[in-house]
């Protein structure tokens, strides 16, 4: 009898559309044949060059081109850099979304602010559950992080297990819930992990990340030493365990707790509704009620730990909050570490509060924050438990990825089994014979500005930068092309270039040059207004650059009657 031929397996393609060589915007894609699954769908925040931009989300061109293949989106946890792009992505990708209760509770709140032609399908899972998505199965495994209900995900594929850690740390004394499920991770490692995708945020830090309980002890000490002062605490809204500790300490010290800041209110209300937070009766009050109580009997929990303009803490620091006026009788605790790039924003509000004689405490002065991310020894533990054949570091700037590669080599992994992606969109292809880079997919940044998604690109950003640096001059002229003369103007409007009243001579010279160019074009019977405008721009750019050393944006407006 003829031996049955073994079915040849297709390659497994793994690539990131975000979270590589950057902090935030995490999104990983696995593709096998006609099936695609997505792990996380996060947003990023604009850098200094992205003037006026609110948010940055992944470019999903490849997913929309292969929309019929997308079987589902699995979420590791409820932080913005892992779920924040969902309201925008789900308008195009109508795949089911799987996440734990708190994660989906936060997602639901976000989706309520948007309209959808096809209502998103949110499917709740628990740690230990497995879901089938085409040829893939995804198992959710409990890990510790700075938000409840965080999971790693073991994805079984025809080419073996891909283990995605999500964000994690090893907290042996968590505030609530269990320690990271080391036993299950070890069992999956014994089963055989083909590819490990492990976060890299804290890979440069030696040792272990301290327990969240350390923050509780430090806060308790601060509360005890400041019984005669109002306490204001700014922290990440998603850190429900820390907010729970703040509420518990306040209750023990007979303080009322008021919450301010939209994201804080949304997440705390979701956490209470879903049973992730317990608030004793009578402790929580509305921010509008704080005038009824003595300041020293109040704790305010607020957003703004990253110095975000118009956040609640920012408005307090700038005396723009309608309910809270800070002064010498206040202690402000910034219970968070500044995300890279936000140091100046945080420093600005700290300086403003010190000017108001406010006592300000932050993590470089006292232990009021611990990270939610694994340090080197915890990352080593994850590698030891999973024993992967291949490894791709994720979730970090390029320096973090390279440092993580060196750590894996220290643990004995061959260098040619470690794949550091030089940028998002590079495809790692896994076959029975091994793994290699094989091509790229479209990837990049889509900018969200107000209600506009993707309508602000490099050209618009370049114009904004140009305007911010050199200003704008508008030249308006009305001409009669038939008879060949200027009816009125040219009139000049200057914004951000020079103050017209103090530069009348320069403006008059500029006006004269524009007039000469228009007359020259009319004498030539040149009615190509685009060409006329370009000639005005060129002439004025040369003149103003020579006179001032600056090159303002020049916008000619020609009206032909």
C-alpha angles and dihedrals in degrees: 000000000000116000114247111247116240113246110250111238123230121234118268111230119207124182141153125233090188142359096062118111088357142070111247135001090092115187128149126185130201119194129185119169108304096351130088129177127185125215111207129339109218139168133225133211124246121262125226092274094058098081114195094001117136104192142000121220132180122273105246097185091125092051094049090049088053098033094138090061097056108107100175152320119249119198126209096197145332105269119126093243088060104036107016097099094053096095089058099038095047091060087069106022110057097188123133117266120221123199144133122275100266092042092054091042089060091044091052091055090051094048092053088071092060138060123232132193088206113037110238117248111227114189118192122222135174131220105279095035122121125205128193118227111177108296090346130085119195121203118197114219124191117247133168120250138145090279128055123252096031117160142188114219127223108201117197112208134171086259094053138271122329110198116202112190097195109197112326148154134183108251110176092185105041119179092237135357129023137313116267109291095255093163094057093044089051091049091053089048090054089049088057129264113216097188131015120202105191130178117248106192098118100024091120092059117089125223126009133324109252120248122265087238089071088067090051092055092048092048091049089055092049092049091049093052095047105048091136095055139072111247122217117188124191116195141145108294091223094058095094092164091060093045088050090054091049091052093047093050091046091051091051090051094046094249127145117229124220123185124210132180125065099247091046091051092047096049096041091050090049092048093050092046092051094044098250092120131043118204119188114235114273097013099099116068134176116261088239090065099057094099089066091065135063110259092237090059093058137089117189119200112199147170122241103083088138094051092249111180111251093015114134095258092047090053091049091051092049093045090245100115111110095213107031129057113183123217147142092304092063133089113200118197118194100203098188141070117245111256110234107278095026097080094101093049092051092045090052095057092041090055092048091052093048088054087059090053090249117155105239123193124186138163098278090057102038137002099266097134138043125185124252091215131091120256124213099284093049090048089051088052091054091052092047093050097047098038092198124200091213132020136201117182114219140175104051150075117281092265089057092050092050092047089050090051090055090050091053090049089051087057091055103263113145113249092233090059092060118083118196108187111223090210143346117290098041110133121225109202119202121196135164089269098051145284134292143157110267117179134306139266126216109281138158145106127312112199122219114206114174107306092341118101116191096348091108110074139158094291093053091045090049090052091048091050090048091051092047093051105037108012131223138286120193118197115196122190134166116210139182103220094184094059093027105234141112111258096191139351147330087219121187130220117185124192121177094348108083134338101255097215091056095044103043093136093054092046092050091052090048091050091050092052091050090049092050092051092049092048090048091053092047091050088053089050087239107162096166094117094189088058091045091053092049091051090051090049093049094048094046094043091055093046098045094042090053093046101040108013088237132109110208121190106266118208115184118195116196120188117192115202 
